[in-house]
Amino acid sequence: MLKKLVHIFFVVLGGTIGFVYIPVIVEFFNLQNVEWLTNPYLGMALGAIIFFLISYFLADYIVNFFKWVEDALIKLPALDLFFGSVGMIFGLIISYLVTMPLQDISIKIVSQVLPIFITIILGYLGFRVGFQRREEFSNLLRTGKKERQKVVNINESEAESDMPKPKILDTSVIIDGRIADICSTGFLEGTLVIPQFVLGELQHIADSSDALKRNRGRRGLDVLNRIQKELPVIVEIYEGDFEEIAEVDSKLIKLAKVSNGIVVTNDFNLNKVCDLQGVPVLNINDLANAVKPVVLPGEELVVQVIKDGKEQKQGIAYLDDGTMIVVEEGRDYIGKTIEVVITSVLQTSAGRMIFAKPKSLEKAL
């Protein structure tokens, strides 16, 4: 059906061009041998035949192009398609206003051909502007809606401002898995937003040829399934994308800005970039360090010495939360559970280290 429509379009287009321009071309070049073509109806028939023959060579390509455009439009999120269409409509309106004065010009190329090109260009530019700036327009509409709500009901607006901000998860925090445990405790409020481009990166990791990366990616997908199906939190999949931005981290920051959200991560570098750009960020590692039990010099602990340390006669033990304890003179106690006395605590960017001595040696001293 579409192929027949293409043939009909070419016939109508060829007939129109032949009717309008073939007599003009004959008169312009003063062609004595083909004066019969000055009859516009003969020109229309000739143009229709020529374009009908051309359509047989181009119809398949045009049909495939339309199918590609149809598939692309179907896959587009509704928000992207809406703002792209609105932008195109504005572009066509501007093109109409621009081309109106050209209709009075006697030169046919200027009055008839140039408006077509202007309409196509401005319509395309309008679509691109609406599509590329969709997030800003959407955020502007949301902001305008909130402002109208303030005028109508101040109390409603204040209640709206007290709503928890959406939490935007990055790939590293999903793979880490601790976010599911935090959600299950109820400490994380608001909607969890999982961008489509993060899901794409996670799937790419899960399909990796490297076994370690593949296992990490699959664990991240399992964590998402658990969050969505088992935990009492609201999960929203953000379908949009920022095509002009290549890096996933930069897309996350952009999304946090336009949606007034908070980035949730355990990536040290992304944390720093968010701080520099004024984007709120929650770092799971910072939370883990904050909730570790506080120990002070002089306190006593019961630990199991697991292995020897780097220095001579040192032993290594661990608390339940994974904090490493360096036991001086603890090499002889490897494999044993002993009482130790804390001597000092060292806080580093990598975490916290605790130094201790066996209590039996402390008593001997």
C-alpha positions in Angstrom: 0.0 0.0 0.0 2.7 2.4 0.9 4.6 1.7 -2.3 1.5 2.5 -4.3 1.2 5.8 -2.5 4.8 6.6 -3.3 4.1 6.0 -7.0 1.0 8.1 -6.9 2.9 10.9 -5.1 5.6 10.9 -7.8 3.0 11.0 -10.6 1.2 14.0 -9.0 4.6 15.7 -8.3 5.8 15.1 -11.8 2.6 16.3 -13.3 2.6 19.4 -11.3 6.2 20.2 -12.1 5.6 19.5 -15.8 2.5 21.7 -15.8 4.3 24.6 -14.2 7.9 24.5 -15.4 8.2 22.7 -18.7 6.5 25.5 -20.7 8.6 28.0 -18.9 11.8 26.1 -19.7 10.8 25.8 -23.4 10.1 29.5 -23.6 13.3 30.4 -21.7 15.6 28.4 -24.0 13.6 29.3 -27.1 13.5 25.7 -28.3 11.9 25.9 -31.8 11.7 22.1 -32.3 9.7 21.4 -29.2 7.2 24.3 -29.2 4.4 21.8 -28.7 5.6 21.4 -25.1 4.5 25.0 -24.4 1.1 23.4 -23.9 1.0 23.0 -20.1 -1.2 19.9 -20.2 1.3 18.1 -22.5 4.0 19.2 -20.1 2.0 17.8 -17.2 1.6 14.4 -19.0 5.4 14.3 -19.8 6.3 15.2 -16.2 4.0 12.6 -14.8 5.5 9.9 -17.1 9.1 10.8 -16.3 8.5 10.9 -12.5 6.5 7.6 -12.7 9.5 5.9 -14.2 11.8 7.5 -11.6 9.6 6.2 -8.8 10.3 2.6 -9.9 13.9 3.1 -9.0 13.3 5.1 -5.8 10.1 3.5 -4.3 11.9 0.7 -2.4 14.3 3.1 -0.8 11.6 5.6 0.1 9.4 2.8 1.6 12.4 1.5 3.7 13.1 5.1 4.8 9.5 5.6 6.0 9.6 2.2 7.9 12.8 3.3 9.6 11.3 6.6 10.6 8.1 4.8 11.9 10.2 2.4 14.0 12.3 5.3 15.4 9.1 7.2 16.3 7.6 4.2 18.0 10.7 3.7 20.1 10.8 7.3 21.2 9.5 8.1 24.7 6.2 10.0 24.7 7.8 13.0 26.3 10.5 13.3 23.7 8.0 12.9 20.8 5.7 15.5 22.3 8.3 18.2 22.7 9.9 17.4 19.3 6.4 17.7 17.7 5.7 21.0 19.5 9.1 22.4 18.3 8.4 21.3 14.8 5.0 23.0 14.8 6.6 26.3 16.0 9.2 25.9 13.3 6.5 25.5 10.6 4.6 28.6 11.9 7.8 30.7 11.7 8.5 29.4 8.2 5.0 30.4 7.1 5.5 33.9 8.5 8.9 34.1 6.8 7.8 32.8 3.4 4.6 35.0 3.2 6.5 38.1 1.7 8.2 35.8 -0.8 4.8 35.0 -2.5 4.7 38.5 -4.0 8.0 38.2 -5.8 7.7 37.6 -9.5 10.7 35.2 -9.8 9.2 31.7 -9.6 12.3 30.1 -8.0 12.1 32.6 -5.1 8.3 32.6 -4.8 7.7 28.8 -5.2 10.9 26.8 -4.6 12.6 28.8 -1.9 9.6 28.6 0.5 9.8 24.8 0.3 13.4 24.7 1.5 12.8 27.3 4.2 9.8 25.2 5.5 11.8 22.0 5.6 14.8 23.6 7.3 12.8 25.5 10.0 10.6 22.5 10.6 13.6 20.3 11.1 15.3 22.8 13.3 12.2 23.3 15.4 12.0 19.5 16.0 15.6 19.3 17.0 15.4 22.2 19.4 12.3 20.8 21.0 13.8 17.3 21.2 17.2 18.4 22.6 15.8 20.8 25.2 12.9 18.6 26.3 14.2 18.1 29.8 14.6 21.9 30.3 11.1 22.5 28.9 9.6 19.7 31.0 11.3 21.1 34.2 10.1 24.6 33.3 6.5 23.3 33.0 6.8 21.5 36.3 8.2 24.7 37.9 5.4 26.8 36.4 2.8 24.3 37.7 4.3 24.6 41.2 4.2 28.4 41.0 0.5 28.3 40.1 -0.1 26.0 43.0 1.5 28.5 45.3 -0.9 31.2 44.2 -3.9 29.0 44.6 -2.9 27.4 47.9 0.2 28.3 49.8 -0.2 25.4 52.2 -0.4 22.9 49.4 2.8 24.3 47.9 4.6 24.1 51.2 3.6 20.5 51.5 4.8 19.8 48.0 8.2 21.3 48.8 8.5 19.0 51.8 8.3 15.9 49.6 11.4 13.8 49.5 13.6 14.3 46.4 14.0 11.5 44.0 17.1 9.3 44.4 18.9 8.6 41.2 21.0 5.4 41.3 24.2 5.0 39.3 25.7 1.8 38.0 28.3 1.3 40.8 25.8 1.5 43.6 23.5 -1.0 41.9 26.3 -3.5 41.4 27.5 -2.9 45.0 24.2 -4.3 46.3 24.1 -2.6 49.7 21.4 -0.2 48.4 18.8 -3.0 48.6 19.6 -3.5 52.3 19.4 0.2 53.0 16.0 0.4 51.3 14.7 -2.5 53.3 15.5 -0.7 56.5 13.4 2.3 55.5 16.2 4.9 55.9 16.0 6.0 52.2 12.9 8.0 51.5 11.4 9.1 48.2 11.3 7.5 44.7 14.2 5.5 43.4 14.9 6.6 39.8 16.8 4.1 37.6 17.7 5.8 34.2 17.5 3.8 31.0 21.1 4.6 30.1 22.2 3.1 33.5 20.2 -0.1 32.7 21.9 -0.2 29.3 25.4 0.1 30.8 24.5 -2.6 33.4 23.3 -4.9 30.6 26.5 -4.3 28.7 28.5 -5.3 31.7 26.3 -8.4 32.2 27.0 -9.4 28.6 30.8 -8.9 28.9 33.1 -11.7 27.8 35.1 -11.1 31.1 33.7 -13.5 33.7 34.2 -11.1 36.6 32.4 -8.2 34.9 29.7 -10.5 33.8 29.0 -11.7 37.3 29.0 -8.1 38.6 26.5 -7.1 36.0 24.2 -10.0 36.7 24.4 -9.3 40.4 23.4 -5.7 39.7 20.3 -6.9 37.7 19.4 -9.3 40.5 19.6 -6.4 43.0 17.3 -4.3 40.8 14.8 -7.2 40.6 14.9 -7.5 44.4 14.3 -3.7 44.9 11.4 -3.6 42.5 9.6 -6.8 43.5 10.4 -7.4 47.2 11.0 -4.0 48.9 8.4 -1.4 49.9 9.9 1.4 47.8 8.7 3.2 44.6 10.9 2.5 41.6 10.7 4.6 38.5 12.5 3.8 35.2 13.5 7.1 33.5 13.1 6.4 29.7 14.8 9.6 28.5 18.4 10.1 27.4 20.8 13.0 26.8 22.1 12.2 23.4 24.4 15.2 23.3 26.3 13.8 26.4 28.4 10.7 25.9 29.5 9.8 29.5 27.0 8.0 31.8 28.2 10.0 34.9 27.6 13.3 33.1 24.1 12.1 32.1 23.4 11.3 35.8 24.5 14.8 36.9 22.4 16.4 34.1 19.3 14.3 35.1 19.8 15.3 38.8 19.9 19.0 37.8 16.8 18.9 35.6 14.7 16.7 38.0 16.0 18.3 41.2 17.1 14.8 42.4 19.9 13.3 44.4 22.6 11.1 42.9 23.2 7.9 44.9 26.7 6.4 44.3 29.7 4.8 45.8 32.0 6.1 43.1 34.6 8.5 44.7 35.2 10.5 41.4 31.5 10.9 40.7 31.0 12.1 44.3 33.7 14.8 43.8 32.2 15.9 40.4 28.7 16.2 42.0 30.2 18.3 44.8 31.9 20.6 42.3 28.7 21.1 40.3 26.5 21.6 43.3 24.5 18.5 42.8 23.3 16.7 46.0 24.9 13.2 46.3 24.6 10.3 48.8 27.7 8.1 49.0 27.1 4.6 50.3 30.7 4.3 51.4 30.4 7.5 53.5 27.2 6.0 55.1 29.0 2.7 55.8 31.9 4.6 57.5 29.5 6.7 59.5 27.6 3.7 61.0 30.7 1.8 62.0 31.0 1.3 65.8 33.2 3.8 67.5 36.2 2.4 69.4 38.6 4.4 71.5 42.1 3.8 72.8 42.0 1.8 75.9 38.9 -0.2 75.1 39.0 -4.0 75.0 37.8 -6.2 72.2 37.6 -10.0 71.5 38.9 -10.7 68.0 40.2 -13.7 66.0 43.7 -13.2 64.6 43.4 -14.5 61.0 46.8 -13.8 59.3 50.1 -12.2 59.8 50.7 -8.5 59.1 53.2 -6.6 56.9 55.5 -5.8 59.8 57.3 -8.3 61.9 55.3 -10.1 64.6 52.0 -8.3 63.6 48.7 -10.1 63.3 45.6 -9.1 61.4 42.0 -9.4 62.7 38.7 -7.9 61.5 35.6 -6.5 63.1 32.1 -7.7 62.0 31.8 -4.6 59.7 35.1 -5.4 58.0 37.3 -2.9 59.8 40.9 -4.2 60.0 42.7 -4.5 63.3 46.5 -4.6 63.4 47.5 -6.6 66.4 51.0 -5.9 67.5 52.9 -9.0 68.7 49.9 -10.9 67.4 51.7 -13.2 65.0 51.9 -16.0 67.6 48.1 -15.9 68.0 47.1 -16.6 64.4 44.0 -18.8 64.3 43.1 -18.0 68.0 40.5 -15.8 69.5 42.0 -13.4 72.0 41.3 -10.3 74.0 43.0 -7.1 72.8 43.4 -3.6 74.0 43.0 -0.7 71.5 46.2 1.4 71.4 45.2 3.9 68.5 42.7 4.5 65.7 43.8 5.8 62.3 41.1 7.3 60.0 42.2 7.3 56.3 40.5 8.0 53.0 40.3 4.3 52.4 38.6 3.6 55.7 39.6 3.1 59.3 42.5 1.1 60.8 42.7 0.0 64.4 45.9 -0.8 66.2 45.8 -3.1 69.3 47.9 -5.3 71.5 47.0 -8.6 73.1 45.6 -8.0 76.6 47.8 -10.7 78.1 50.9 -8.7 77.0 49.4 -5.5 78.3 49.0 -7.2 81.7 52.5 -8.5 81.7 53.8 -4.9 81.1 
